[in-house]
Amino acid sequence: MEMLLGGRGLIVSLICFLLKFSTAMEIPLSVQQVPTIIKQSKVQVAFPFDEYFQIECEAKGNPEPTFMWTKDDKPFDLSDSRIIVSNNSGTFKIPNEGHISHFQGKYRCFASNKLGVAMSEEIEFIVPNVPKFPKEKIDPLEVEEGDPIVLPCNPPRGLPPLHIYWMNIELEHIEQDERVYMSQKGDLYFANVEEKDSRNDYCCFAAFPRLRTIVQKMPMKLTVNSSNSIKQRKPRLLLPPTERGSESSVTILKGDTLLLECFAEGLPTPQVDWNKIGGDLPKGRETRENYGKTLKIENVSYGDRGNYRCTANNFLGSTTHDFHVIVEEPPRWAKKPQSGVYSTGSSGILLCEAEGEPEPTIKWRVNGSPIDKNPFAGDVVSPGEISFTNLQPNHTAVYQCEASNVHGTILANANIDVVDVRPLIQTEDEENYATVVGYSAFLHCEFFASPEATVSWQKVEEAKPLEGRRYHVHENGTLQINKTTEDDAGSYSCWVENAKGKTAVTANLDIRNATKLQVAPKNPRVPRLHVLELHCESTCDLHLRQSLKLSWSKNGEAFEINATEDGRIIIDGANLTISNVTLEDQGIYSCSAQTALDSVTDVTQVTVLDVPDPPENLQLSERQNRSVRLTWEAGDDHNSHISEYIVEFEGNKEEPGRWEELARVQGKETIVTLSLAPYVRYQFRVIAVNEVGRSRPSQPSDHHETPPAAPDKNPQNIRVQASQPKEMIIKWEPLKSMEQNGPGLEYRVTWKPQGAPVEWEEETVTNHTLRVMTPTVYAPYDVQVQAINHLGSGPEPQSVILYSGEDYPDTAPVIHGVDVINSTLVKVTWSTIPKDRVHGHLKGYQINWWKTKSLLDGRAHPKEVNTLRFSGQRNYGMVPSLDAFSEFHLTVLAYNSKGAGPESEPYIFQTPEGVPEQPAFLKVIKVDKDTATLTWGLPKKLNGNLTGYLLQYQIINDTYELGELNDINITTPFKPSWRLSNLNATTKYKFYLRACTSKGCGKPVTEESSTLGEGGKSIGKIPEGVNLTQKTHPVEVFEPGAEHIVRLLTKNWVDNNSIFEDVIETRGREYAGLYDDISTQGWFIGLMCAVALLTLILLTVCFVKRNRGGKYSVKEKEDLHPDPEVQSVKDETFGEYSDSDEKPLKGSLRSLTRDMQATESADSLVQYGEGDHGLFNEDGSFIGAYAGSKEKGSVESNGSSTATFPLRA
């Protein structure tokens, strides 16, 4: 078994202390010894609700002790049939059977063997009586209003503690105050009675909680007679009673609580005060209760002895009483006699000293008898000690020392064992120990020996005593190895030797690796309300891993795991997470790792950051007309230095409660001189800023008002608003309220034609706009705006040039020509209009154009005007994004700030042909091993006369590397299909198709497809009833695994447009030609066998039904359902009808795979032919198809295909 032997600091010190002072003389029970009492009862109370009462006395010794008892110092017979005695013990039980009062008394236990007698302390057995108030008739009390009265309680005696209550018959407490008081004995005192004190149910209740008993005194009646002449009087003490005089003595035991009480009658009600004569009341231990009438001093010491005075006074006089407090103490041991083991011929001494007040008396006993009646030769006895010399084995005995005074008795047994024996090692042999590197190891070798023995340790393999400062052998035999290393592991021998012989045991020591620990991050700084995450990284020895326990603490107080009610603090093993961090979370966090052998702790200092507290104590000084000095005191920065202060002001010129920033001050400054504006009543506040954010604003400062002055500035941003011709609406930015500097703000506006030698015209306004009429259109004027108020004018204003109102241009440009750059872009040139015809500021020219017709088909185009503007004075412009091969009309006009002038005459031009857009789509509709058929859609815009197509193709592989590009010119522009031949089998191609005009070919549309392998069947043929030539709509490639509905509309087939519907399930890759042979797949063969079997069963059933019921022609069934909608629903079944009169289509069905044989039950997808119109051929037959003028059939596809089919709906 491995034992904990490692530790640091306090643990090591404590172990060393215990080893130093523990005795090596604990006698094993295998050695003869006197009795020792190891367990005994204290005071025993016979509570009536207990079943029995046990009085204990247990002892050890060799030979085994026998027991006897005394009761009240007389022998007590344990053979009494009314008690139950425990075997091999002095303990006995007294059953609660109604006769227990007979056993009340003081008991003492004696344990004896042939070597001596041990004696217990007295054990008092108390049988309490049930307390009762005496039955008595209490006469009513009658008293005049204002007189004093005492209601006696006189509670019965009983087992303490005693609690007394005064209540009425309804168990409501009698209210106590300065006038009414209950004494410690339970009497109820009235300093002066009032009419409200009259009642007939004053009841005294005495509660004995240990007995679970409450008793009630008979109710008392008190009548207070009202009086018209209540006389006031000075205080007179009722407690203590006047018969005790002005002084009394109080004895209290040390450590108890002292209660002194004073109560005085008088009118007005006297007040009570306390003091200690010649000293002060003990601070921290004294309290005054019951409105000052009780002085309470807790844990009384000898220093509390002395005289205490209570003084009761009212305005008529005072009275006093002095208490002489005497502090005494029961006996307690100063030097308690100690047991000892001695060898023959040795000497010894027993000391016995006790303290107490009064001083205790000392009595000695030997083996339970007074020492003077049974002395040992050579003993020297005095009240405080016994000494003896040349001890012999027959001197073995038990000495008792008893100290007593009036407050109690204490008893101590001291064993004197004279023993001669060889060493007995009590530690088990081959004990295993373990510690960690660097810690101390303790190998035990507990022994008993008499005479004294010597202990030595050695390593088994070295066979010599251990030497060195790291090794220390304690008195009890334990070996301590300090600062262990891995080399200290191994087996050790402990040898104990005395004059009688020697003995040895072996101990094994194992050294483990020390546990290591680190907390991260170190000393984090976390903003308030953020998340704190701490991690505890630990490593320990493999043998200690299962005992490793991690714990977290803050400032030395351990966290309970996830103990917060709101779940804010979460501990998950090595991780500590605190959400919504507060300032209270700041502190030193410790992670401790504890194993069976060692412990280690690492700490980190967590600092919580927060916005600063608001600045305080704002003061204004050095008040001037345009400045003031502001000072403040910084608030708590909450662990983040204040970077700056923001000074804000509230002025009477703005709306109340609106604060604006006035200045910023560096964080180390708390003083600033503020520049102010005139005619403002200021109030200031300061905001502190740190890295977390801004504090709340400080409390506002006092007000500071500046006197008015003339304006310091003039309005800015003087401008003309859009106006009518020959009109100027002059506007400017008005001065802000803080810029007006005084009352009566107005604006003086002056103007004159630019450069003209004429007088300035002037007008003063209160708002910030002025309308002026001028004689000419768009003429320049010098304009000035100056601010004025009742105290003067602002600075000399600066002139700005403004223009009078504009008019529209009155002439149109002349188009010089339109140069065609390409089929979509032209350049237009024109002549600019004269400056005097602009009538304002020329902003630019605008081109309007619209398409009139297409040159491809000559059709007229509805007029849709397009506009393009060119700013500035210019005479040309580029018009993009035109339609090719079209005719356009174009005009040009000039525009200014007022608007646009007249348009020029329309100019007609045409755009040449261009290249077409890419074809609408390109699809491969049929592939074979060396051919592929493609179809496509016309371009959305031809941009000219279509001359044909350029078809290109090349081989691509799986890495998308391109092969040689092959070109084919197709000169049939309106035949949207082509058949390519001489292709390679099982090869992937990429196809490019471009539409062409005489100007060239446009952008290509692309498609990829693969040819089939050898033996592959061609796919993708379309039935001959489908029109391919016009408005073809591609069916997109199916997603593998998806289900699709394909509807084929036949044209001119048996005079009926029948709709065939089927579900085609697509699987696999894009092209069927790349499939593996599906007929070789096991699952497919099994499926086909199942289908064949089901078909055979179905045919058999139909054959039987037809033989029973006759023929059932399809024609007859169709006649029952003439509604084509109802009939179409029926037709969605798979070949439901079979009749010899019905004629199927010619040919058999062909599989989509290479090797599938044609069967009548197999379904096939129709294939495209290259002709325009054709009939269904042999490869395009359907299950259940039959001829008839109104017959419909259903088609089922049993194969997989991803080819696309352009179908005509």
Protein Blocks (a to p, Z undefined) as FASTA:
>chain_A
ZZdfbdehjlmmmmmmmmmmpcfkbccfkbgcddddfbdcddddddfkbfbdcddddddd
dddddddddeehiacdfkbmkbccdehiabdcdddehpammmgccdddddddfkbccddd
dddddddddddddddddddddddehiacdddfkiaddddddddddddfkopacdddfkbc
cdfkopacdfbdcfklgcckbccddddfknopacddddddddddddfbdcddddddfbdc
fklojbdcddddehiacddddddedddddddddddehiacdehjacceehhiaccdehia
fklgccdddddddfkbccddddddddddddddfbdcddddddehiacddddddddddddd
ddddeehiafklmccehiacdfkbccdehiafklgccdddddddfkbccddddddddddd
ddddfbdghiacdddehiacddddddddddddddddddfklopacedjkbccdfkopacd
ehiafklgccdddddddfkbccddddddddddddddddddehiacdehiacddddddddd
fklmmmpccdddeehiacdehkbfnlmaccehjaccdehiafklgccdddddddfkbccd
ddddddddddddddehiacehiafkbccdddddddeehpacfbdcdddddfkbcehiacd
fbdcdfkbccdcddddehiacddddddddfkbccddddddddddddddddfbdcehiacd
dddehiacdddddddfklnopghiacddddddehiacdddddddfblcdcdddfbehiac
ddddddddfkbccdddddddddddddddfbdcddfbdcdfblmbccdddddddfklnopa
cfbdcdddddfbdfklopacdddddddddedjdfbdcdehiaehiadddddddddfkbcc
ddddddddddddddddddfbdcdfbdcfkbccddddddfbloiacfbdcdddddddfkop
acdddddddfbfklccdcdehiaehiacddddddddfkbccdddddddddddehiacehi
acfkbcfkgopacdddddehiacddddddehihhiacddddddddehjfblklpccfklp
mklmmmmmmmmmmmmmmmmmmmmmmmmnopadfklmmmmmmblklmmmmmmpghkbccfk
bccdedidddfbfklccdfkbccdddddfbfbdcddfklccehiacdfkbccddddfbdc
fbdcdddZZ
